[in-house]
Amino acid sequence: MEQEQKLPQQEAAEEAEKAPAEAEPQGEPEEKDELTKLKEEYEAHKEQHLRVLAEYDNFRKRTQAEKTAIYNNAVSDTVQVLLPIADNIERALGQENASAEDMKKGVEMIEAQIEQAFEKLGITSSGKVGEPFDPNLHNAVAHIEDENLGENVISAVFQKGYLLGGRVVRHAMVQVAN
């Protein structure tokens, strides 16, 4: 009797083992379709990724070229503003029979031309006698006591400072009172 009972259980177990085996061949085409689909998606994403990398590399090269061009244009514009000044200095030095008065007048004219060039380039000077001392703009190289001037006031300028926009190009070298 036990054998009869075991046989149907064995048969059920054998059928259960056969059922997944039979299901696998039916599931394989679905798995192959899914695998093919995933491979195609992967290839599409890979191709898209490579395109993005190439676009980024082109963008990087283009922006570097633009930066270089902007710098070269800025230098060229600055040199064009300064060339007439250099020409006038050369002319002044070429004068053999000029008096000291004429040379002084010529140098004053060149200084005015330099100030015009700086104005055209957006450069302003800083550090004038009587201005309050600002350590962000001025470099104090001397200190005096003077009751005629207020506290932390510039009493002498040894070298002008220059600003381009809000950025310090050169700090003014000044003497500060009190």
MARMI-427834 format. One line per field, with one value per atom (N, C-alpha, C): x, y, z; atom name; residue number from 1; residue in one letter. Coordinates in steps of 0.2 Angstrom, whole numbers, plus 5000, padded with zeros to 4 digits. Each point is the difference from the previous one (the first is absolute). Layout:
N
X <- [X;...]
Y <- [Y;...]
Z <- [Z;...]
atomo <- [CA;...]
num <- [NUM;...]
residuo <- [A;...]
# end
This chain:
178
X <- [5004;4996;5004;5005;5005;5003;5001;5003;4995;4993;4995;5000;5001;4999;5006;5006;5006;5000;4997;5000;4997;4994;4997;5004;5003;5004;5006;5003;5006;4998;4994;4997;4999;4997;4999;5007;5005;5006;5003;5000;5003;4996;4994;4996;5002;5001;5002;5007;5004;5007;5000;4995;4999;4997;4996;4996;5005;5004;5005;5005;5001;5005;4996;4994;4996;4998;5000;4999;5006;5006;5006;5000;4999;5001;4995;4994;4995;5002;5004;5002;5006;5004;5006;4999;4995;4999;4999;4996;4999;5006;5004;5006;5005;5000;5004;4998;4993;4998;5002;4999;5002;5007;5004;5007;5002;4997;5002;4998;4994;4997;5005;5002;5005;5007;5002;5006;4999;4995;4998;5000;4997;4999;5007;5004;5007;5004;5000;5003;4998;4993;4998;5002;5000;5003;5008;5003;5007;5002;4996;5001;4998;4995;4998;5005;5003;5005;5006;5002;5006;4999;4994;4998;5001;4997;5001;5007;5004;5007;5003;4999;5003;4997;4994;4997;5004;5001;5003;5007;5004;5007;5000;4995;5000;4998;4996;4998;5006;5004;5006;5005;5001;5005;4997;4994;4997;5001;4998;5000;5008;5004;5007;5003;4997;5002;4997;4994;4997;5003;5002;5004;5007;5003;5006;4999;4995;4998;4998;4997;4998;5006;5005;5006;5004;5001;5004;4996;4994;4996;5001;5000;5001;5007;5005;5007;5001;4997;5000;4997;4994;4997;5004;5003;5004;5006;5004;5006;4998;4994;4998;4999;4998;4999;5007;5005;5006;5005;4999;5005;5001;4995;5001;5004;5000;5004;5007;5001;5007;5003;4996;5002;5002;4996;5002;5006;5001;5006;5006;5000;5005;5002;4994;5001;5004;4998;5003;5007;5002;5007;5004;4997;5003;5002;4997;5001;5007;5004;5007;5001;4996;5001;4995;4997;4994;5002;4997;5002;4997;5002;4997;4993;4998;4993;4996;5002;4997;4999;5005;5000;4995;5000;4995;4993;4999;4993;4998;5005;4999;4998;5004;4999;4993;4998;4993;4995;5001;4995;5000;5005;5000;4996;5002;4996;4993;4997;4993;4998;5004;4998;4999;5005;4999;4994;4998;4994;4994;5000;4994;5000;5006;5000;4997;5002;4998;4992;4998;4993;4996;5003;4997;4999;5006;5000;4996;4997;4997;5004;5006;5005;4999;4999;5000;5006;5002;5006;4997;5004;4998;5006;4998;5006;5001;4996;5001;5001;5004;5001;4993;4999;4994;4994;5001;4995;5001;4995;5001;5004;5004;5004;4996;5001;4996;5005;5001;5005;4999;4993;4999;5002;5001;5002;5007;5003;5006;5005;5006;5006;5003;4999;5004;5007;5004;5008;5003;4996;5003;4994;5002;4995;5003;4995;5003;4994;5002;4995;4999;4994;4998;4994;4999;4994;4996;5002;4996;4996;5002;4996;4996;4995;4996;5004;4996;5003;5000;5005;5000;4999;5003;4999;5007;4999;5006;5003;5007;5003;5005;5002;5004;4999;5001;4999;5007;5003;5007;4999;4994;4999;4992;4997;4993;4998;4994;4997;4995;4998;4996;4995;4994;4994;4997;4998;4997;4993;4995;4994;5000;4999;5001;5006;5004;5006;5006;5004;5006;5005;5003;5005;5007;5000;5006;4998;5003;4998;5004;4997;5004;5005;5006;5005;4999;4998;4998;5003;5000;5002;4994;4999;4994;5001;4996;5000;4996;5003;4997;4999]
Y <- [4994;5006;5006;5000;5005;5002;4994;5001;5004;4998;5003;5007;5002;5007;5004;4997;5003;5001;4995;5001;5006;5002;5006;5006;5000;5005;5001;4994;5001;5002;4998;5002;5008;5002;5007;5004;4998;5003;5000;4994;5000;5005;5000;5005;5007;5002;5006;5002;4995;5001;5001;4996;5001;5007;5002;5006;5006;5001;5006;4999;4993;4999;5001;4999;5001;5008;5004;5007;5004;4997;5003;5001;4995;5001;5005;5000;5005;5007;5001;5006;5003;4995;5002;5006;4999;5005;5007;5000;5006;5003;4996;5002;5003;4996;5002;5007;5001;5006;5006;4998;5005;5002;4995;5001;5004;4999;5003;5008;5000;5007;5004;4997;5003;5002;4995;5001;5007;5000;5006;5006;5000;5006;5002;4995;5001;5004;4997;5003;5007;5001;5007;5005;4997;5005;5001;4995;5000;5005;5000;5004;5008;5000;5007;5003;4996;5002;5002;4996;5002;5007;5001;5006;5006;4999;5005;5002;4994;5002;5004;4998;5003;5008;5001;5007;5004;4996;5004;5002;4995;5001;5006;5000;5006;5006;5000;5006;5003;4995;5002;5004;4997;5002;5007;5001;5006;5005;4999;5005;5002;4996;5001;5005;4998;5004;5007;5001;5006;5004;4997;5004;5002;4996;5003;5006;4999;5006;5006;4999;5006;5003;4996;5003;5004;4996;5003;5007;5000;5006;5006;4998;5005;5003;4996;5002;5004;4998;5004;5007;5000;5007;5004;4997;5004;5003;4996;5002;5006;4999;5005;5007;5000;5006;5003;4996;5002;5002;4997;5001;5008;5004;5007;5003;4998;5003;4998;4994;4997;5004;5001;5004;5007;5004;5006;5001;4995;4999;5000;4995;5000;5006;5004;5006;5005;5000;5005;4998;4994;4998;5002;5000;5001;5008;5004;5007;5002;5002;5002;5007;5005;5007;5002;4996;5002;5003;5005;5004;4995;5002;4996;5002;5006;5002;4996;4999;4997;4992;4998;4992;5000;5004;5000;5000;5005;5000;4994;4997;4994;4994;4999;4995;5001;5007;5001;4998;5001;4998;4992;4997;4992;4998;5003;4998;5001;5005;5001;4995;4998;4995;4993;4999;4994;5000;5005;5001;4998;5003;4999;4992;4997;4993;4996;5002;4996;5001;5006;5001;4996;5000;4996;4992;4998;4993;4998;5006;4999;4999;5003;5000;5007;5000;5006;5000;5006;5000;5001;4998;5000;5003;5003;5002;5008;5004;5007;5003;5005;5004;5002;4999;5002;4994;4995;4995;4996;4996;4996;4994;4997;4994;4994;4996;4994;4994;4996;4995;4995;5000;4996;5003;5007;5003;5003;5001;5004;4996;5001;4997;5005;5000;5006;4998;5004;4999;5005;5005;5005;5002;5003;5003;5006;5005;5007;5002;5005;5003;5007;5002;5006;5002;5006;5002;5003;5002;5003;4995;4994;4995;4995;4997;4996;4993;4996;4993;4995;4997;4995;5003;5006;5004;4999;5000;4999;5007;5001;5006;5001;4994;5001;4993;5001;4994;4999;4994;4999;4996;4997;4996;4999;5002;5000;4992;4999;4994;5000;4994;4999;4995;5001;4996;4998;4994;4998;4998;5004;4998;5000;4995;5000;4997;4997;4996;5004;4999;5004;4997;5005;4998;5001;5006;5001;5004;4999;5004;5006;5006;5006;5000;5002;5001;5007;5000;5006;5001;5006;5002;5002;4998;5001;5004;5005;5004;4998;5001;4998;4993]
Z <- [5000;5000;5000;5004;5000;4993;4997;4993;4995;5001;4996;5002;5006;5002;4997;5001;4997;4993;4996;4993;4998;5002;4998;5002;5006;5002;4996;4998;4996;4993;4998;4993;5000;5006;5000;5000;5004;5000;4993;4997;4993;4995;5001;4996;5001;5007;5002;4997;5000;4997;4992;4997;4993;4998;5004;4998;5000;5005;4998;4994;4999;4995;4993;5000;4994;4999;5006;5000;4998;5001;4998;4992;4996;4993;4998;5003;4998;5002;5006;5002;4997;4997;4997;4994;4996;4995;5003;5005;5004;5003;5003;5003;4994;4995;4994;4998;4999;4998;5005;5006;5005;5000;4999;5000;4994;4994;4994;5001;5003;5002;5004;5005;5005;4997;4995;4997;4995;4997;4995;5004;5006;5005;5002;5002;5002;4994;4994;4995;4998;5001;4998;5006;5006;5005;5000;4998;4999;4994;4995;4994;5002;5004;5002;5005;5004;5005;4996;4995;4996;4996;4998;4997;5004;5007;5005;5001;5001;5001;4995;4994;4994;5000;5001;5001;5005;5006;5005;4998;4997;4998;4995;4996;4995;5003;5005;5004;5004;5003;5004;4995;4994;4996;4997;4998;4998;5005;5006;5006;5001;4999;5001;4994;4994;4995;5000;5003;5001;5005;5006;5005;4997;4996;4997;4996;4996;4995;5004;5005;5004;5003;5003;5003;4994;4995;4994;4998;5000;4998;5005;5006;5005;5000;4999;5000;4994;4994;4994;5001;5003;5001;5005;5005;5004;4997;4996;4996;4995;4997;4995;5004;5006;5004;5002;5001;5003;4994;4994;4995;4998;5000;4999;5005;5006;5006;4998;4999;4998;4994;4995;4994;5003;5004;5002;5004;5004;5004;4996;4994;4996;4996;4998;4997;5004;5007;5004;5001;5001;5001;4993;4995;4993;4999;5004;5000;5002;4996;5002;5003;4997;5002;5004;5004;5004;5007;5002;5007;5005;5006;5006;5001;4998;5001;4995;4994;4995;5002;5002;5003;5005;5005;5005;4998;4995;4997;4997;4996;4996;5005;5006;5005;5003;5001;5003;4995;4994;4995;5000;5000;5000;5006;5006;5006;4999;4997;4999;4995;4995;4996;5003;5005;5004;5004;5003;5004;4996;4994;4995;4999;4998;4999;5006;5006;5006;5000;4999;5000;4995;4994;4995;5002;5003;5002;5007;5003;5006;5006;5000;5006;5003;5007;5004;5005;5002;5004;5007;5005;5007;5004;5006;5004;4999;5003;4999;5007;5000;5007;5002;5007;5003;5000;4996;5001;5006;5003;5005;4998;5004;4999;5000;4995;4999;4999;5005;4999;4994;4997;4994;4994;5000;4994;5001;5006;5001;5004;4999;5003;5004;5007;5004;5001;4997;5001;5005;5002;5005;5004;5006;5004;5003;5000;5004;5004;5005;5004;4997;4998;4998;5003;5004;5003;4995;4994;4995;4996;5000;4997;5005;4998;5004;5001;5004;5001;4994;4999;4994;4994;4998;4994;4996;4994;4995;5000;5002;5000;4994;4997;4994;4996;4994;4995;4997;5001;4997;4993;5000;4993;5000;4994;4999;5000;5002;5000;4994;4998;4994;5001;4998;5000;4993;4999;4994;5002;4999;5003;5008;5003;5008;5002;4995;5002;5000;5005;5001;4995;4995;4996;5003;5004;5004;5006;5006;5006;4999;5003;5000;5006;4999;5006;5003;5006;5003;5007;5002;5007;5003;5006;5004;5006;5001;5006;5006;5006;5006;5001]
atomo <- [N;CA;C;N;CA;C;N;CA;C;N;CA;C;N;CA;C;N;CA;C;N;CA;C;N;CA;C;N;CA;C;N;CA;C;N;CA;C;N;CA;C;N;CA;C;N;CA;C;N;CA;C;N;CA;C;N;CA;C;N;CA;C;N;CA;C;N;CA;C;N;CA;C;N;CA;C;N;CA;C;N;CA;C;N;CA;C;N;CA;C;N;CA;C;N;CA;C;N;CA;C;N;CA;C;N;CA;C;N;CA;C;N;CA;C;N;CA;C;N;CA;C;N;CA;C;N;CA;C;N;CA;C;N;CA;C;N;CA;C;N;CA;C;N;CA;C;N;CA;C;N;CA;C;N;CA;C;N;CA;C;N;CA;C;N;CA;C;N;CA;C;N;CA;C;N;CA;C;N;CA;C;N;CA;C;N;CA;C;N;CA;C;N;CA;C;N;CA;C;N;CA;C;N;CA;C;N;CA;C;N;CA;C;N;CA;C;N;CA;C;N;CA;C;N;CA;C;N;CA;C;N;CA;C;N;CA;C;N;CA;C;N;CA;C;N;CA;C;N;CA;C;N;CA;C;N;CA;C;N;CA;C;N;CA;C;N;CA;C;N;CA;C;N;CA;C;N;CA;C;N;CA;C;N;CA;C;N;CA;C;N;CA;C;N;CA;C;N;CA;C;N;CA;C;N;CA;C;N;CA;C;N;CA;C;N;CA;C;N;CA;C;N;CA;C;N;CA;C;N;CA;C;N;CA;C;N;CA;C;N;CA;C;N;CA;C;N;CA;C;N;CA;C;N;CA;C;N;CA;C;N;CA;C;N;CA;C;N;CA;C;N;CA;C;N;CA;C;N;CA;C;N;CA;C;N;CA;C;N;CA;C;N;CA;C;N;CA;C;N;CA;C;N;CA;C;N;CA;C;N;CA;C;N;CA;C;N;CA;C;N;CA;C;N;CA;C;N;CA;C;N;CA;C;N;CA;C;N;CA;C;N;CA;C;N;CA;C;N;CA;C;N;CA;C;N;CA;C;N;CA;C;N;CA;C;N;CA;C;N;CA;C;N;CA;C;N;CA;C;N;CA;C;N;CA;C;N;CA;C;N;CA;C;N;CA;C;N;CA;C;N;CA;C;N;CA;C;N;CA;C;N;CA;C;N;CA;C;N;CA;C;N;CA;C;N;CA;C;N;CA;C;N;CA;C;N;CA;C;N;CA;C;N;CA;C;N;CA;C;N;CA;C;N;CA;C;N;CA;C;N;CA;C;N;CA;C;N;CA;C;N;CA;C;N;CA;C;N;CA;C;N;CA;C;N;CA;C;N;CA;C;N;CA;C;N;CA;C;N;CA;C;N;CA;C;N;CA;C;N;CA;C;N;CA;C;N;CA;C;N;CA;C]
num <- [1;1;1;2;2;2;3;3;3;4;4;4;5;5;5;6;6;6;7;7;7;8;8;8;9;9;9;10;10;10;11;11;11;12;12;12;13;13;13;14;14;14;15;15;15;16;16;16;17;17;17;18;18;18;19;19;19;20;20;20;21;21;21;22;22;22;23;23;23;24;24;24;25;25;25;26;26;26;27;27;27;28;28;28;29;29;29;30;30;30;31;31;31;32;32;32;33;33;33;34;34;34;35;35;35;36;36;36;37;37;37;38;38;38;39;39;39;40;40;40;41;41;41;42;42;42;43;43;43;44;44;44;45;45;45;46;46;46;47;47;47;48;48;48;49;49;49;50;50;50;51;51;51;52;52;52;53;53;53;54;54;54;55;55;55;56;56;56;57;57;57;58;58;58;59;59;59;60;60;60;61;61;61;62;62;62;63;63;63;64;64;64;65;65;65;66;66;66;67;67;67;68;68;68;69;69;69;70;70;70;71;71;71;72;72;72;73;73;73;74;74;74;75;75;75;76;76;76;77;77;77;78;78;78;79;79;79;80;80;80;81;81;81;82;82;82;83;83;83;84;84;84;85;85;85;86;86;86;87;87;87;88;88;88;89;89;89;90;90;90;91;91;91;92;92;92;93;93;93;94;94;94;95;95;95;96;96;96;97;97;97;98;98;98;99;99;99;100;100;100;101;101;101;102;102;102;103;103;103;104;104;104;105;105;105;106;106;106;107;107;107;108;108;108;109;109;109;110;110;110;111;111;111;112;112;112;113;113;113;114;114;114;115;115;115;116;116;116;117;117;117;118;118;118;119;119;119;120;120;120;121;121;121;122;122;122;123;123;123;124;124;124;125;125;125;126;126;126;127;127;127;128;128;128;129;129;129;130;130;130;131;131;131;132;132;132;133;133;133;134;134;134;135;135;135;136;136;136;137;137;137;138;138;138;139;139;139;140;140;140;141;141;141;142;142;142;143;143;143;144;144;144;145;145;145;146;146;146;147;147;147;148;148;148;149;149;149;150;150;150;151;151;151;152;152;152;153;153;153;154;154;154;155;155;155;156;156;156;157;157;157;158;158;158;159;159;159;160;160;160;161;161;161;162;162;162;163;163;163;164;164;164;165;165;165;166;166;166;167;167;167;168;168;168;169;169;169;170;170;170;171;171;171;172;172;172;173;173;173;174;174;174;175;175;175;176;176;176;177;177;177;178;178;178]
residuo <- [M;M;M;E;E;E;Q;Q;Q;E;E;E;Q;Q;Q;K;K;K;L;L;L;P;P;P;Q;Q;Q;Q;Q;Q;E;E;E;A;A;A;A;A;A;E;E;E;E;E;E;A;A;A;E;E;E;K;K;K;A;A;A;P;P;P;A;A;A;E;E;E;A;A;A;E;E;E;P;P;P;Q;Q;Q;G;G;G;E;E;E;P;P;P;E;E;E;E;E;E;K;K;K;D;D;D;E;E;E;L;L;L;T;T;T;K;K;K;L;L;L;K;K;K;E;E;E;E;E;E;Y;Y;Y;E;E;E;A;A;A;H;H;H;K;K;K;E;E;E;Q;Q;Q;H;H;H;L;L;L;R;R;R;V;V;V;L;L;L;A;A;A;E;E;E;Y;Y;Y;D;D;D;N;N;N;F;F;F;R;R;R;K;K;K;R;R;R;T;T;T;Q;Q;Q;A;A;A;E;E;E;K;K;K;T;T;T;A;A;A;I;I;I;Y;Y;Y;N;N;N;N;N;N;A;A;A;V;V;V;S;S;S;D;D;D;T;T;T;V;V;V;Q;Q;Q;V;V;V;L;L;L;L;L;L;P;P;P;I;I;I;A;A;A;D;D;D;N;N;N;I;I;I;E;E;E;R;R;R;A;A;A;L;L;L;G;G;G;Q;Q;Q;E;E;E;N;N;N;A;A;A;S;S;S;A;A;A;E;E;E;D;D;D;M;M;M;K;K;K;K;K;K;G;G;G;V;V;V;E;E;E;M;M;M;I;I;I;E;E;E;A;A;A;Q;Q;Q;I;I;I;E;E;E;Q;Q;Q;A;A;A;F;F;F;E;E;E;K;K;K;L;L;L;G;G;G;I;I;I;T;T;T;S;S;S;S;S;S;G;G;G;K;K;K;V;V;V;G;G;G;E;E;E;P;P;P;F;F;F;D;D;D;P;P;P;N;N;N;L;L;L;H;H;H;N;N;N;A;A;A;V;V;V;A;A;A;H;H;H;I;I;I;E;E;E;D;D;D;E;E;E;N;N;N;L;L;L;G;G;G;E;E;E;N;N;N;V;V;V;I;I;I;S;S;S;A;A;A;V;V;V;F;F;F;Q;Q;Q;K;K;K;G;G;G;Y;Y;Y;L;L;L;L;L;L;G;G;G;G;G;G;R;R;R;V;V;V;V;V;V;R;R;R;H;H;H;A;A;A;M;M;M;V;V;V;Q;Q;Q;V;V;V;A;A;A;N;N;N]
# end
